[in-house]
Amino acid sequence: MTSIALFGAGGKMGVRLSKNLQGSSYQVRHVEVGEVGRQRLRDELGVECCPVNDALHNVDVVILAVPDTLIGQLAADIAPKLKAGTLVMTLDAAAPFAGHLPQRPDLVYFVAHPCHPNIFHPRVHQEGDPDYFGGVNAPQSI
């Protein structure tokens, strides 16, 4: 089973990703430093967070659902703890473009905005049309 460490799991984007991943075949390890976010995960999803080191132990994928200004420092802190071949995903291209991700050739970096509207195919769900970036009603490819 593929394991995912979701950082910022209790924030705006993290909760949306947590909901989308709930019930999937992935083993999701939720990481959230804020008590408000941890409580939101408990209340809305019945999810408990785990410590950083537990989340990173032999993990396959890391998703950094944190503010762009925190991505560089967080990535630098966790990169030495990741096994070779780990996929590290950010939700916006700003930090990678600015060179804020650690240079480690044995890691795989992937950048995608998980709630970006589909630009290649017409929207077919009326309730999803106004949900441009909400990730609630519009179909999601990622």
DSSP file (Angstrom, degrees, kcal/mol; ACC not computed):
  #  RESIDUE AA STRUCTURE BP1 BP2  ACC     N-H-->O    O-->H-N    N-H-->O    O-->H-N    TCO  KAPPA ALPHA  PHI   PSI    X-CA   Y-CA   Z-CA
    1    1 A M              0   0    0      0, 0.0     2,-0.3     0, 0.0    25,-0.1   0.000 360.0 360.0 360.0 134.4    0.0    0.0    0.0
    2    2 A T        -     0   0    0     23,-0.2    25,-2.6    58,-0.1     2,-0.4  -0.569 360.0-146.0 -74.6 131.6    1.3    3.4   -0.9
    3    3 A S  E     -a   27   0A   0     -2,-0.3    58,-1.9    23,-0.2    57,-0.9  -0.822  11.7-165.4-103.7 141.0    1.8    5.7    2.1
    4    4 A I  E     -ab  28  61A   0     23,-2.9    25,-3.5    -2,-0.4     2,-0.7  -0.989  11.5-155.7-126.2 129.1    1.3    9.5    2.0
    5    5 A A  E     -ab  29  62A   0     56,-2.8    58,-2.7    -2,-0.4     2,-0.8  -0.933  16.0-161.6-100.8 114.0    2.4   12.0    4.6
    6    6 A L  E >   -ab  30  63A   0     23,-2.4    25,-2.7    -2,-0.7     3,-0.7  -0.849   3.1-162.2-102.9 104.3    0.1   15.0    4.3
    7    7 A F  E 3  S+ab  31  64A   0     56,-2.7    58,-2.0    -2,-0.8    25,-0.2  -0.682  78.2  24.5 -87.2 137.7    1.6   18.1    5.9
    8    8 A G  T >  S+     0   0    0     23,-1.5     3,-1.9    -2,-0.3     6,-0.5   0.770  77.7 158.1  79.4  27.6   -0.8   20.9    6.7
    9    9 A A  T <   +     0   0    0     22,-2.2     9,-0.3    -3,-0.7    23,-0.2   0.727  67.3  49.5 -61.1 -25.3   -3.6   18.3    6.8
   10   10 A G  T 3  S+     0   0    0     21,-0.3    -1,-0.3     4,-0.1    30,-0.1   0.400  95.1  92.1 -97.2   3.4   -5.8   20.5    8.9
   11   11 A G  S <> S-     0   0    0     -3,-1.9     4,-2.8    54,-0.2     5,-0.3  -0.176  96.6 -81.9 -87.3-175.0   -5.6   23.7    6.8
   12   12 A K  H  > S+     0   0    0      1,-0.2     4,-1.2     2,-0.2     5,-0.1   0.937 129.6  28.7 -54.1 -56.4   -7.7   24.9    4.0
   13   13 A M  H  > S+     0   0    0      2,-0.2     4,-2.6     1,-0.2    -1,-0.2   0.861 118.0  59.1 -75.8 -35.6   -6.1   22.8    1.2
   14   14 A G  H  > S+     0   0    0     -6,-0.5     4,-2.8    51,-0.4    -2,-0.2   0.895 104.9  48.6 -61.4 -41.6   -5.1   20.0    3.6
   15   15 A V  H  X S+     0   0    0     -4,-2.8     4,-2.6     2,-0.2    -1,-0.2   0.904 111.0  51.0 -66.3 -40.2   -8.7   19.3    4.7
   16   16 A R  H  X S+     0   0    0     -4,-1.2     4,-2.2    -5,-0.3    -2,-0.2   0.922 113.1  45.2 -62.8 -42.6   -9.9   19.2    1.1
   17   17 A L  H  X S+     0   0    0     -4,-2.6     4,-2.3     2,-0.2    -2,-0.2   0.912 110.8  54.1 -65.6 -41.1   -7.1   16.7    0.2
   18   18 A S  H  X S+     0   0    0     -4,-2.8     4,-1.4    -9,-0.3    -2,-0.2   0.912 109.7  47.8 -58.6 -43.0   -7.9   14.7    3.4
   19   19 A K  H  < S+     0   0    0     -4,-2.6    -1,-0.2     1,-0.2    -2,-0.2   0.914 112.3  48.9 -64.1 -42.7  -11.5   14.4    2.3
   20   20 A N  H  < S+     0   0    0     -4,-2.2    -1,-0.2     1,-0.2    -2,-0.2   0.835 115.4  44.5 -66.6 -31.5  -10.6   13.4   -1.2
   21   21 A L  H >< S+     0   0    0     -4,-2.3     3,-2.2    -5,-0.1     5,-0.3   0.652  86.5 110.5 -86.8 -16.3   -8.1   10.8    0.1
   22   22 A Q  T 3< S+     0   0    0     -4,-1.4     3,-0.1     1,-0.3    -3,-0.0  -0.387  87.3  14.8 -63.5 131.3  -10.5    9.4    2.7
   23   23 A G  T 3  S+     0   0    0      1,-0.3    -1,-0.3     3,-0.1    -2,-0.1   0.483 100.1 126.2  83.1   2.8  -11.6    5.9    1.8
   24   24 A S  S <  S-     0   0    0     -3,-2.2    -1,-0.3     2,-0.1    -3,-0.1  -0.224  77.3-105.8 -82.0 179.0   -8.9    5.6   -0.9
   25   25 A S  S    S+     0   0    0     -3,-0.1     2,-0.2     2,-0.1   -23,-0.2   0.409  89.5 102.6 -86.0   3.2   -6.4    2.7   -1.0
   26   26 A Y  S    S-     0   0    0     -5,-0.3     2,-0.9   -25,-0.1   -23,-0.2  -0.586  74.1-128.8 -87.2 148.5   -3.6    5.0    0.3
   27   27 A Q  E     -a    3   0A   0    -25,-2.6   -23,-2.9    -2,-0.2     2,-0.5  -0.868  32.6-160.5 -92.2 107.8   -2.4    5.0    3.9
   28   28 A V  E     -a    4   0A   0     -2,-0.9     2,-0.6   -25,-0.2   -23,-0.2  -0.800  12.2-164.3 -99.7 128.1   -2.6    8.7    4.8
   29   29 A R  E     -a    5   0A   0    -25,-3.5   -23,-2.4    -2,-0.5     2,-0.4  -0.938  16.8-148.1-110.1 109.5   -0.5   10.0    7.7
   30   30 A H  E     -a    6   0A   0     -2,-0.6    20,-2.8    18,-0.4     2,-0.5  -0.636  14.1-172.4 -85.7 130.2   -1.9   13.4    8.6
   31   31 A V  E     +a    7   0A   0    -25,-2.7   -22,-2.2    -2,-0.4   -23,-1.5  -0.989  14.1 158.0-123.4 125.4    0.5   16.0   10.0
   32   32 A E        -     0   0    0     -2,-0.5    17,-0.1    18,-0.3   -25,-0.0  -0.961  23.9-168.2-148.3 127.0   -0.8   19.3   11.4
   33   33 A V        +     0   0    0     -2,-0.3     2,-0.3     4,-0.0    -1,-0.1   0.768  67.1  83.1 -87.1 -26.5    1.0   21.6   13.9
   34   34 A G     >  -     0   0    0      1,-0.1     4,-2.3     2,-0.0     5,-0.2  -0.606  69.9-143.9 -85.3 136.2   -2.0   23.9   14.7
   35   35 A E  H  > S+     0   0    0     -2,-0.3     4,-2.6     1,-0.2     5,-0.2   0.869 102.3  56.0 -63.6 -36.5   -4.5   22.8   17.4
   36   36 A V  H  > S+     0   0    0      1,-0.2     4,-2.2     2,-0.2    -1,-0.2   0.927 110.1  45.6 -61.6 -43.9   -7.3   24.4   15.4
   37   37 A G  H  > S+     0   0    0      2,-0.2     4,-2.1     1,-0.2    -2,-0.2   0.893 111.8  51.0 -65.9 -40.6   -6.4   22.3   12.4
   38   38 A R  H  X S+     0   0    0     -4,-2.3     4,-1.9     1,-0.2    -2,-0.2   0.910 111.7  47.9 -62.8 -41.2   -6.0   19.1   14.4
   39   39 A Q  H  X S+     0   0    0     -4,-2.6     4,-3.1     2,-0.2     5,-0.2   0.893 108.2  54.8 -66.8 -39.1   -9.4   19.7   16.0
   40   40 A R  H  X S+     0   0    0     -4,-2.2     4,-3.0     1,-0.2     5,-0.5   0.913 108.3  49.2 -59.2 -43.3  -11.0   20.3   12.5
   41   41 A L  H  X>S+     0   0    0     -4,-2.1     6,-1.9     2,-0.2     4,-1.7   0.897 113.4  46.6 -63.9 -39.9   -9.6   16.9   11.3
   42   42 A R  H  X5S+     0   0    0     -4,-1.9     4,-1.0     4,-0.3    -2,-0.2   0.947 118.2  41.4 -64.8 -48.0  -11.1   15.2   14.4
   43   43 A D  H  <5S+     0   0    0     -4,-3.1    -2,-0.2     1,-0.2    -3,-0.2   0.918 125.1  32.0 -68.5 -45.5  -14.5   16.9   14.1
   44   44 A E  H  <5S+     0   0    0     -4,-3.0    -3,-0.2    -5,-0.2    -1,-0.2   0.818 138.0  13.7 -85.8 -32.1  -14.9   16.7   10.3
   45   45 A L  H  <5S-     0   0    0     -4,-1.7    -3,-0.2    -5,-0.5    -2,-0.2   0.502  89.4-120.3-125.3  -7.3  -13.2   13.5    9.4
   46   46 A G     << +     0   0    0     -4,-1.0     2,-0.4    -5,-0.8    -4,-0.3   0.832  64.3 147.4  67.5  30.7  -12.5   11.6   12.6
   47   47 A V        -     0   0    0     -6,-1.9     2,-0.4    -9,-0.1    -1,-0.2  -0.831  38.0-153.9-106.8 136.0   -8.8   11.7   11.9
   48   48 A E        -     0   0    0     -2,-0.4   -18,-0.4    -3,-0.1     2,-0.1  -0.862  19.0-128.9-103.3 143.1   -6.0   11.9   14.4
   49   49 A C        -     0   0    0     -2,-0.4   -18,-0.2   -20,-0.1   -20,-0.0  -0.460  17.7-145.3 -86.3 161.6   -2.6   13.5   13.4
   50   50 A C        -     0   0    0    -20,-2.8   -18,-0.3    -2,-0.1     5,-0.0  -0.876  27.2 -88.8-124.7 159.8    0.7   11.8   13.9
   51   51 A P     >  -     0   0    0      0, 0.0     4,-2.3     0, 0.0     5,-0.2  -0.259  40.8-110.8 -64.0 154.6    4.2   13.2   14.8
   52   52 A V  H  > S+     0   0    0      1,-0.2     4,-2.1     2,-0.2     5,-0.2   0.913 115.7  49.9 -53.9 -51.0    6.4   14.3   11.9
   53   53 A N  H  > S+     0   0    0      1,-0.2     4,-1.0     2,-0.2    -1,-0.2   0.867 111.3  49.3 -62.4 -36.2    9.0   11.5   12.4
   54   54 A D  H  4 S+     0   0    0      1,-0.2     3,-0.4    -3,-0.2    -1,-0.2   0.906 111.0  50.6 -66.3 -40.8    6.2    8.8   12.4
   55   55 A A  H  < S+     0   0    0     -4,-2.3    -2,-0.2     1,-0.2    -1,-0.2   0.853 113.3  45.3 -64.7 -35.0    4.7   10.3    9.3
   56   56 A L  H >< S+     0   0    0     -4,-2.1     3,-1.7    -5,-0.2     2,-0.4   0.629  79.6 119.4 -86.5 -14.1    8.0   10.3    7.4
   57   57 A H  T 3< S-     0   0    0     -4,-1.0    25,-0.1    -3,-0.4    -3,-0.0  -0.367 102.3 -27.3 -60.4 111.8    9.1    6.8    8.4
   58   58 A N  T 3  S+     0   0    0     -2,-0.4    -1,-0.3    23,-0.3   -55,-0.2   0.769  94.8 169.1  55.0  31.5    9.5    4.8    5.2
   59   59 A V    <   -     0   0    0     -3,-1.7    24,-0.3     1,-0.1    -1,-0.2  -0.416  30.7-157.4 -76.2 150.0    6.9    7.1    3.5
   60   60 A D  S    S+     0   0    0    -57,-0.9    27,-2.4     1,-0.3     2,-0.4   0.812  75.4  24.7 -93.5 -37.2    6.3    6.9   -0.3
   61   61 A V  E     -bc   4  87A   0    -58,-1.9   -56,-2.8    25,-0.2     2,-0.4  -0.989  59.4-163.5-134.8 138.0    4.8   10.3   -1.0
   62   62 A V  E     -bc   5  88A   0     25,-3.0    27,-3.5    -2,-0.4     2,-0.5  -0.992   6.8-164.0-120.0 127.3    4.9   13.6    0.9
   63   63 A I  E     -bc   6  89A   0    -58,-2.7   -56,-2.7    -2,-0.4     2,-1.1  -0.957   7.8-154.3-111.1 124.5    2.4   16.3    0.1
   64   64 A L  E     +bc   7  90A   0     25,-3.1     2,-0.9    -2,-0.5    27,-0.8  -0.749  21.9 168.2 -99.7  86.6    3.2   19.8    1.4
   65   65 A A        +     0   0    0    -58,-2.0   -51,-0.4    -2,-1.1   -54,-0.2  -0.420  41.1 113.9 -94.5  56.2   -0.2   21.5    1.8
   66   66 A V  S    S-     0   0    0     -2,-0.9    25,-0.2     1,-0.1     5,-0.1  -0.775  79.2 -71.3-121.7 164.3    1.3   24.4    3.7
   67   67 A P    >>  -     0   0    0      0, 0.0     3,-2.3     0, 0.0     4,-0.8  -0.257  46.7-116.1 -56.8 145.4    1.6   28.1    2.8
   68   68 A D  H >> S+     0   0    0      1,-0.3     3,-0.8     2,-0.2     4,-0.6   0.829 113.6  61.8 -52.1 -36.6    4.1   28.8    0.1
   69   69 A T  H 34 S+     0   0    0      1,-0.2     4,-0.3     2,-0.1    -1,-0.3   0.663 107.0  45.3 -68.4 -14.6    6.3   30.8    2.5
   70   70 A L  H <> S+     0   0    0     -3,-2.3     4,-2.4     2,-0.1     5,-0.3   0.567  89.6  85.4-101.5 -12.1    6.8   27.7    4.6
   71   71 A I  H <X S+     0   0    0     -3,-0.8     4,-3.0    -4,-0.8     5,-0.2   0.910  87.3  51.1 -60.1 -46.4    7.5   25.2    1.9
   72   72 A G  H  X S+     0   0    0     -4,-0.6     4,-2.2     1,-0.2    -1,-0.2   0.931 114.6  40.8 -59.8 -49.8   11.3   25.9    1.6
   73   73 A Q  H  > S+     0   0    0     -4,-0.3     4,-2.1     2,-0.2    -1,-0.2   0.912 116.9  49.1 -67.6 -42.0   12.1   25.5    5.3
   74   74 A L  H  X S+     0   0    0     -4,-2.4     4,-2.3     2,-0.2     5,-0.2   0.932 111.7  49.0 -62.8 -45.0    9.8   22.5    5.8
   75   75 A A  H  X S+     0   0    0     -4,-3.0     4,-2.4    -5,-0.3    -1,-0.2   0.903 111.1  50.3 -61.2 -41.1   11.3   20.8    2.7
   76   76 A A  H  < S+     0   0    0     -4,-2.2    -1,-0.2    -5,-0.2    -2,-0.2   0.878 111.5  49.4 -64.3 -37.1   14.8   21.4    4.0
   77   77 A D  H  < S+     0   0    0     -4,-2.1    -2,-0.2     1,-0.2    -1,-0.2   0.879 119.8  34.2 -69.5 -38.5   13.8   20.0    7.5
   78   78 A I  H >< S+     0   0    0     -4,-2.3     3,-1.9     1,-0.2     4,-0.4   0.745  95.7  82.8 -93.2 -23.1   12.3   16.8    6.2
   79   79 A A  G >< S+     0   0    0     -4,-2.4     3,-1.6     1,-0.3    -1,-0.2   0.864  88.5  54.6 -52.7 -43.5   14.4   16.0    3.1
   80   80 A P  G 3  S+     0   0    0      0, 0.0    -1,-0.3     0, 0.0    -2,-0.1   0.727 106.7  54.2 -64.5 -17.2   17.2   14.3    5.1
   81   81 A K  G <  S+     0   0    0     -3,-1.9     2,-0.3    -4,-0.1   -23,-0.3   0.470  89.9  97.4 -93.4  -2.6   14.6   12.0    6.6
   82   82 A L  S <  S-     0   0    0     -3,-1.6     2,-0.1    -4,-0.4     3,-0.1  -0.659  72.1-124.4 -93.6 142.8   13.2   10.8    3.3
   83   83 A K    >   -     0   0    0    -24,-0.3     3,-1.7    -2,-0.3    -2,-0.1  -0.425  43.6 -83.3 -75.7 156.8   14.2    7.5    1.6
   84   84 A A  T 3  S+     0   0    0      1,-0.2    23,-0.2    -2,-0.1    -1,-0.1  -0.332 116.3  29.7 -58.4 139.9   15.5    7.6   -2.0
   85   85 A G  T 3  S+     0   0    0     21,-3.9    -1,-0.2     1,-0.3    22,-0.2   0.374  80.6 148.2  89.9  -3.8   12.7    7.7   -4.5
   86   86 A T    <   -     0   0    0     -3,-1.7    22,-2.6    20,-0.2     2,-0.5  -0.422  45.2-132.4 -64.3 136.5   10.2    9.5   -2.3
   87   87 A L  E     -cd  61 108A   0    -27,-2.4   -25,-3.0    20,-0.2     2,-0.5  -0.818  18.4-162.6 -91.2 126.0    7.8   11.7   -4.3
   88   88 A V  E     -cd  62 109A   0     20,-3.6    22,-2.3    -2,-0.5     2,-0.4  -0.952   8.3-166.5-112.0 119.9    7.5   15.2   -2.8
   89   89 A M  E     -cd  63 110A   0    -27,-3.5   -25,-3.1    -2,-0.5     2,-0.3  -0.900   7.1-169.8-112.5 132.7    4.5   17.2   -4.0
   90   90 A T  E     -cd  64 111A   0     20,-2.1    22,-2.0    -2,-0.4   -25,-0.1  -0.832  22.0-137.5-112.5 159.0    3.8   20.9   -3.6
   91   91 A L  S    S+     0   0    0    -27,-0.8     2,-0.3    -2,-0.3    20,-0.1   0.292  84.3  35.7-101.0   9.4    0.5   22.6   -4.4
   92   92 A D        -     0   0    0     21,-0.1     3,-0.3   -24,-0.0    -1,-0.1  -0.976  69.6-133.6-158.4 149.5    1.9   25.6   -6.1
   93   93 A A  S  > S+     0   0    0     -2,-0.3     4,-2.5     1,-0.2     5,-0.2   0.542  83.8  89.6 -84.3  -6.8    4.8   26.3   -8.4
   94   94 A A  H  > S+     0   0    0      1,-0.2     4,-2.0     2,-0.2    -1,-0.2   0.936  88.6  43.5 -60.6 -51.9    6.1   29.5   -6.6
   95   95 A A  H  4>S+     0   0    0     -3,-0.3     5,-2.6     1,-0.2     4,-0.3   0.932 116.9  45.0 -64.3 -47.1    8.5   27.8   -4.1
   96   96 A P  H >45S+     0   0    0      0, 0.0     3,-1.5     0, 0.0     5,-0.2   0.921 112.9  51.9 -61.9 -40.6   10.0   25.4   -6.6
   97   97 A F  H 3<5S+     0   0    0     -4,-2.5    -2,-0.2     1,-0.3    -3,-0.2   0.862 107.8  52.4 -62.3 -35.4   10.4   28.1   -9.2
   98   98 A A  T 3<5S-     0   0    0     -4,-2.0    -1,-0.3    -5,-0.2    -3,-0.1   0.459 119.3-111.9 -80.1  -0.9   12.2   30.3   -6.6
   99   99 A G  T < 5S+     0   0    0     -3,-1.5    -2,-0.1    -4,-0.3    -4,-0.1   0.767  74.1 136.6  79.4  25.6   14.6   27.5   -5.9
  100  100 A H      < +     0   0    0     -5,-2.6   -24,-0.2    -6,-0.2   -25,-0.1   0.437  42.4  91.9 -88.8   0.9   13.4   26.8   -2.4
  101  101 A L  S    S-     0   0    0     -6,-0.3   -29,-0.1    -5,-0.2   -28,-0.1  -0.783  86.1-104.4 -96.1 141.1   13.3   23.0   -2.6
  102  102 A P        -     0   0    0      0, 0.0     2,-1.1     0, 0.0    -2,-0.1  -0.298  31.0-118.0 -61.8 141.9   16.4   21.1   -1.5
  103  103 A Q        +     0   0    0     -4,-0.1     0, 0.0     2,-0.0     0, 0.0  -0.723  53.7 147.5 -83.7 103.4   18.6   19.7   -4.2
  104  104 A R    >   -     0   0    0     -2,-1.1     3,-2.2     3,-0.1    -1,-0.0  -0.868  33.8-159.9-139.0 102.5   18.5   16.0   -3.7
  105  105 A P  T 3  S+     0   0    0      0, 0.0    -1,-0.1     0, 0.0    -2,-0.0   0.639  88.2  62.1 -63.2 -14.2   18.7   14.0   -7.0
  106  106 A D  T 3  S+     0   0    0      2,-0.1   -21,-3.9   -22,-0.0     2,-0.3   0.408  91.5  80.8 -93.8   4.5   17.2   10.9   -5.4
  107  107 A L  S <  S-     0   0    0     -3,-2.2     2,-0.5   -23,-0.2   -20,-0.2  -0.786  73.7-136.7-102.8 153.5   13.9   12.6   -4.6
  108  108 A V  E     -d   87   0A   0    -22,-2.6   -20,-3.6    -2,-0.3     2,-0.4  -0.947  16.5-157.0-110.2 125.8   11.1   13.1   -7.1
  109  109 A Y  E     +d   88   0A   0     -2,-0.5     2,-0.4   -22,-0.2   -20,-0.2  -0.851  12.0 179.7-104.7 140.0    9.4   16.5   -7.1
  110  110 A F  E     -d   89   0A   0    -22,-2.3   -20,-2.1    -2,-0.4     2,-0.5  -0.999   8.1-163.2-139.1 133.6    5.9   17.1   -8.5
  111  111 A V  E     +d   90   0A   0     -2,-0.4     2,-0.3   -22,-0.2   -20,-0.2  -0.973  23.4 143.3-122.5 128.7    4.0   20.3   -8.6
  112  112 A A        -     0   0    0    -22,-2.0    -2,-0.1    -2,-0.5     3,-0.0  -0.966  46.3-128.6-159.1 144.9    0.2   20.6   -9.1
  113  113 A H    >   -     0   0    0     -2,-0.3     3,-1.5     1,-0.1    29,-0.1  -0.881  23.9-154.8 -93.3 114.0   -2.7   22.7   -7.9
  114  114 A P  T 3  S+     0   0    0      0, 0.0    28,-0.4     0, 0.0    27,-0.1   0.659  88.1  41.5 -69.4 -15.2   -5.2   20.1   -6.7
  115  115 A C  T 3  S+     0   0    0     18,-0.1    20,-0.3    25,-0.1    21,-0.1   0.135  78.3 133.0-118.2  20.3   -8.2   22.3   -7.2
  116  116 A H    <   -     0   0    0     -3,-1.5    17,-0.1     1,-0.1     3,-0.1  -0.509  64.5-107.4 -70.1 136.8   -7.4   24.0  -10.5
  117  117 A P        -     0   0    0      0, 0.0     2,-0.4     0, 0.0    -1,-0.1  -0.337  38.7 -98.4 -64.7 148.5  -10.3   23.9  -12.8
  118  118 A N        -     0   0    0     21,-0.2     5,-0.1     1,-0.2    22,-0.0  -0.525  39.0-177.7 -68.4 122.3  -10.0   21.6  -15.8
  119  119 A I  S    S+     0   0    0     -2,-0.4    -1,-0.2     1,-0.1     4,-0.0   0.485  74.4  55.0-100.8  -4.2   -8.8   23.6  -18.8
  120  120 A F  S    S+     0   0    0      1,-0.2    -1,-0.1     2,-0.0    -2,-0.1   0.724 107.6  39.6-101.3 -26.1   -8.8   20.8  -21.3
  121  121 A H  S    S-     0   0    0      0, 0.0    -1,-0.2     0, 0.0     3,-0.1  -0.949  87.8-104.6-127.3 144.9  -12.3   19.4  -21.1
  122  122 A P        -     0   0    0      0, 0.0     2,-0.3     0, 0.0    -3,-0.1  -0.344  41.0-106.3 -65.3 148.4  -15.7   21.2  -20.7
  123  123 A R        -     0   0    0      1,-0.1     3,-0.0    -5,-0.1     6,-0.0  -0.571  34.2-176.8 -73.1 136.7  -17.2   21.1  -17.2
  124  124 A V        +     0   0    0     -2,-0.3     2,-0.7     1,-0.1    -1,-0.1   0.435  58.4  81.9-115.9  -3.0  -20.2   18.7  -17.3
  125  125 A H    >>  -     0   0    0      1,-0.2     3,-1.1    14,-0.0     4,-1.1  -0.913  62.6-156.8-109.2 113.2  -21.5   19.2  -13.7
  126  126 A Q  G >4 S+     0   0    0     -2,-0.7     3,-0.8     1,-0.3    -1,-0.2   0.883  94.7  51.9 -56.5 -42.3  -23.6   22.3  -13.3
  127  127 A E  G 34 S+     0   0    0      1,-0.2    -1,-0.3     2,-0.1    11,-0.2   0.738 108.7  53.6 -68.5 -19.8  -22.9   22.5   -9.5
  128  128 A G  G X4 S+     0   0    0     -3,-1.1     3,-1.2     9,-0.3    -1,-0.2   0.679  85.9  83.9 -85.9 -18.6  -19.2   22.3  -10.2
  129  129 A D  T << S+     0   0    0     -4,-1.1    -1,-0.2    -3,-0.8    -2,-0.1   0.904  95.3  40.0 -55.0 -47.9  -19.1   25.2  -12.7
  130  130 A P  T 3  S+     0   0    0      0, 0.0     2,-1.5     0, 0.0    -1,-0.3   0.563  94.7  88.5 -79.6  -3.0  -18.9   28.0  -10.1
  131  131 A D    <>  +     0   0    0     -3,-1.2     4,-0.5     1,-0.2     7,-0.3  -0.431  49.9 155.0 -90.6  60.9  -16.4   25.9   -8.0
  132  132 A Y  T  4 S-     0   0    0     -2,-1.5    -1,-0.2     1,-0.2    -4,-0.0   0.890  79.5  -0.6 -60.0 -45.4  -13.3   27.2   -9.8
  133  133 A F  T  4 S+     0   0    0     -3,-0.3    -1,-0.2   -17,-0.1   -18,-0.1   0.286 106.7  94.9-129.4   9.2  -10.8   26.6   -7.0
  134  134 A G  T  4  -     0   0    0     -4,-0.1    -2,-0.1     1,-0.1   -18,-0.1   0.801  69.1-147.4 -78.0 -28.8  -12.8   25.2   -4.1
  135  135 A G  S  < S+     0   0    0     -4,-0.5     5,-0.1   -20,-0.3    -3,-0.1   0.749  71.7  99.5  69.5  21.6  -12.2   21.5   -4.7
  136  136 A V  S    S+     0   0    0     -5,-0.1     4,-0.1   -21,-0.1    -8,-0.1   0.839  93.7   6.1-105.8 -51.3  -15.7   20.8   -3.3
  137  137 A N  S    S+     0   0    0    -10,-0.1    -9,-0.3    -9,-0.1    -8,-0.1   0.717 104.6  89.5-109.1 -27.6  -18.1   20.3   -6.3
  138  138 A A  S    S-     0   0    0     -7,-0.3   -12,-0.0   -10,-0.2    -9,-0.0  -0.480  87.9-100.7 -74.6 142.3  -15.9   20.4   -9.4
  139  139 A P        -     0   0    0      0, 0.0     2,-0.5     0, 0.0   -21,-0.2  -0.360  39.0-144.6 -60.0 139.7  -14.5   17.0  -10.6
  140  140 A Q        -     0   0    0      1,-0.1   -25,-0.1    -4,-0.1     0, 0.0  -0.920  19.1-168.5-114.4 132.7  -10.8   16.7   -9.6
  141  141 A S              0   0    0     -2,-0.5    -1,-0.1   -27,-0.1   -26,-0.1   0.725 360.0 360.0 -86.6 -23.9   -8.2   15.0  -11.6
  142  142 A I              0   0    0    -28,-0.4    -1,-0.1   -29,-0.1   -27,-0.1   0.360 360.0 360.0-116.1 360.0   -5.6   14.9   -8.9
